[in-house]
């Protein structure tokens, strides 16, 4: 490109025009709703709710047990149902599956003493029982996502009779692999200080996750937006993602301190020393079919932390699948949408 004053002025004018157009498109998209599939609340206790998604019209029900999705505490679960063309939940519904979701809600200081046993055995256990009773079934299909996958492993090891098939997505198992940046940071935290300080603000955790890949997550994506912002659909998707990223709920002091200490600092899950309600979590008790999905470019839960699962569970029906995307991309990227929901649905149906 020529660097004459006229060309530089024209380039600057074009940059300004595109920037103004981008701002206008983002403003229009800022009212975009999050969560696209119809659902109804079927159970609630304290801040925790269980939702049942309504079946899609004209879709024949699959001959499979109901599906319960357990998401992480640290983010809101609507990223799994972001918009119609980027919705894991909607595609599972389109496969004829009956889908439920645990929403952990937004804790406040009155919840600061809630521990991991409460979340896994009390809340999650009650959600499982509600689904089983509603369908007259003895077991269900459990899908655990990220930290929710770790919860699902613990629940399944303690209550294997209630889980027919287990799907884990970007789920940390070995919390001390050499390439785990989050683990290296967490190992130096003072747990007593966390407990005394009270609940952790969601914004603080958001900043931490962004700092793990600062250039890609805090600069590159905004520069790249200028190439696509005139596309109304792309602008709306971008705003939905930004809403989700910065919509992290506060984290309960007791449960957060336990999770960091037990898993990141002491790596108890692979050592069989996690104890909930007086019972030890032994991954060898997981003998039902397991589908373990991970992201090749994951900067939060590296593949090595996920694939360790195969060495510790007792299942002989173990399937491992890698997707060429990042941690969040496993829920919303086009690559994931083309492969992940269909993979899960067909895997579950094959074991019905």
ChimeraX attribute file (.defattr): number of C-alpha atoms within 10 A of each C-alpha:
attribute: neighborCount
match mode: 1-to-1
recipient: residues
	/A:1	6
	/A:2	7
	/A:3	9
	/A:4	9
	/A:5	9
	/A:6	10
	/A:7	12
	/A:8	13
	/A:9	12
	/A:10	12
	/A:11	14
	/A:12	12
	/A:13	12
	/A:14	12
	/A:15	13
	/A:16	12
	/A:17	12
	/A:18	16
	/A:19	15
	/A:20	12
	/A:21	15
	/A:22	21
	/A:23	16
	/A:24	14
	/A:25	20
	/A:26	21
	/A:27	14
	/A:28	14
	/A:29	19
	/A:30	17
	/A:31	11
	/A:32	16
	/A:33	13
	/A:34	17
	/A:35	19
	/A:36	17
	/A:37	18
	/A:38	12
	/A:39	16
	/A:40	11
	/A:41	14
	/A:42	15
	/A:43	15
	/A:44	16
	/A:45	12
	/A:46	10
	/A:47	13
	/A:48	17
	/A:49	18
	/A:50	26
	/A:51	20
	/A:52	19
	/A:53	20
	/A:54	15
	/A:55	21
	/A:56	19
	/A:57	8
	/A:58	8
	/A:59	12
	/A:60	13
	/A:61	14
	/A:62	17
	/A:63	14
	/A:64	17
	/A:65	24
	/A:66	20
	/A:67	26
	/A:68	25
	/A:69	24
	/A:70	27
	/A:71	27
	/A:72	19
	/A:73	24
	/A:74	20
	/A:75	23
	/A:76	19
	/A:77	21
	/A:78	18
	/A:79	23
	/A:80	22
	/A:81	20
	/A:82	24
	/A:83	21
	/A:84	13
	/A:85	13
	/A:86	21
	/A:87	23
	/A:88	24
	/A:89	27
	/A:90	27
	/A:91	22
	/A:92	22
	/A:93	24
	/A:94	21
	/A:95	21
	/A:96	20
	/A:97	26
	/A:98	23
	/A:99	22
	/A:100	26
	/A:101	23
	/A:102	24
	/A:103	21
	/A:104	25
	/A:105	16
	/A:106	17
	/A:107	18
	/A:108	17
	/A:109	13
	/A:110	10
	/A:111	18
	/A:112	18
	/A:113	15
	/A:114	15
	/A:115	18
	/A:116	21
	/A:117	19
	/A:118	15
	/A:119	17
	/A:120	21
	/A:121	19
	/A:122	13
	/A:123	22
	/A:124	23
	/A:125	15
	/A:126	17
	/A:127	26
	/A:128	24
	/A:129	16
	/A:130	15
	/A:131	23
	/A:132	17
	/A:133	12
	/A:134	11
	/A:135	12
	/A:136	9
	/A:137	13
	/A:138	14
	/A:139	21
	/A:140	22
	/A:141	21
	/A:142	27
	/A:143	25
	/A:144	23
	/A:145	24
	/A:146	25
	/A:147	23
	/A:148	24
	/A:149	26
	/A:150	24
	/A:151	24
	/A:152	26
	/A:153	29
	/A:154	24
	/A:155	23
	/A:156	24
	/A:157	21
	/A:158	20
	/A:159	15
	/A:160	18
	/A:161	13
	/A:162	19
	/A:163	24
	/A:164	22
	/A:165	25
	/A:166	26
	/A:167	24
	/A:168	27
	/A:169	25
	/A:170	31
	/A:171	28
	/A:172	29
	/A:173	27
	/A:174	24
	/A:175	27
	/A:176	20
	/A:177	17
	/A:178	11
	/A:179	15
	/A:180	21
	/A:181	16
	/A:182	19
	/A:183	21
	/A:184	16
	/A:185	13
	/A:186	15
	/A:187	17
	/A:188	12
	/A:189	14
	/A:190	12
	/A:191	19
	/A:192	10
	/A:193	11
	/A:194	16
	/A:195	19
	/A:196	10
	/A:197	10
	/A:198	18
	/A:199	23
	/A:200	20
	/A:201	15
	/A:202	18
	/A:203	14
	/A:204	12
	/A:205	18
	/A:206	17
	/A:207	14
	/A:208	14
	/A:209	15
	/A:210	15
	/A:211	14
	/A:212	15
	/A:213	14
	/A:214	13
	/A:215	11
	/A:216	12
	/A:217	13
	/A:218	13
	/A:219	11
	/A:220	11
	/A:221	12
	/A:222	13
	/A:223	10
	/A:224	10
	/A:225	16
	/A:226	16
	/A:227	11
	/A:228	14
	/A:229	22
	/A:230	17
	/A:231	12
	/A:232	15
	/A:233	12
	/A:234	16
	/A:235	24
	/A:236	22
	/A:237	20
	/A:238	20
	/A:239	21
	/A:240	21
	/A:241	17
	/A:242	12
	/A:243	16
	/A:244	17
	/A:245	18
	/A:246	15
	/A:247	15
	/A:248	19
	/A:249	21
	/A:250	21
	/A:251	25
	/A:252	27
	/A:253	25
	/A:254	21
	/A:255	22
	/A:256	22
	/A:257	23
	/A:258	17
	/A:259	17
	/A:260	20
	/A:261	19
	/A:262	17
	/A:263	24
	/A:264	24
	/A:265	20
	/A:266	17
	/A:267	20
	/A:268	19
	/A:269	24
	/A:270	20
	/A:271	13
	/A:272	14
	/A:273	16
	/A:274	18
	/A:275	17
	/A:276	17
	/A:277	11
	/A:278	8
	/A:279	10
	/A:280	15
	/A:281	24
	/A:282	22
	/A:283	22
	/A:284	13
	/A:285	17
	/A:286	26
	/A:287	20
	/A:288	18
	/A:289	20
	/A:290	26
	/A:291	19
	/A:292	24
	/A:293	24
	/A:294	28
	/A:295	23
	/A:296	19
	/A:297	18
	/A:298	19
	/A:299	18
	/A:300	22
	/A:301	28
	/A:302	26
	/A:303	22
	/A:304	19
	/A:305	21
	/A:306	24
	/A:307	20
	/A:308	16
	/A:309	22
	/A:310	16
	/A:311	10
	/A:312	18
	/A:313	20
	/A:314	19
	/A:315	16
	/A:316	12
	/A:317	11
	/A:318	16
	/A:319	14
	/A:320	14
	/A:321	14
	/A:322	16
	/A:323	18
	/A:324	14
	/A:325	19
	/A:326	21
	/A:327	21
	/A:328	20
	/A:329	17
	/A:330	27
	/A:331	25
	/A:332	23
	/A:333	16
	/A:334	13
	/A:335	14
	/A:336	21
	/A:337	18
	/A:338	12
	/A:339	12
	/A:340	20
	/A:341	21
	/A:342	17
	/A:343	14
	/A:344	20
	/A:345	19
	/A:346	13
	/A:347	17
	/A:348	24
	/A:349	15
	/A:350	10
	/A:351	12
	/A:352	13
